[in-house]
Amino acid sequence: MSEDIRIKLSHMGINFNKTLKKCEGKDYDYRLFIVMYKNLVDAVEEFYRLEAKNSIIHVAFNDMYAKKFDELKKLEKSLKDRGMI
């Protein structure tokens, strides 16, 4: 496993593990959070498994990762603001 994938997965874990645990076994927005998180983890793992050499592809992936990470943060904030977690 490359250092980049460890960094990204660690970053996600540090930010979202508590929320994931609070969402387990629940429906609707909780499940949406879990699915979005797992999809982002899968995307990170698949991207680094492909070992793309083109720097443009890396920049594009990092931009998309940042956007999806921000979407997760917004959903997490929404869950907190509504007193759901």
Secondary structure, DSSP 8 states (H G I E B T S, - for coil): --HHHHHHHHHHHHHHHHHHHHHTT--THHHHHHHHHHHHHHHHHHHHHHT---HHHHHHHHHHHHHHHHHHHHHHHHHHHTT--
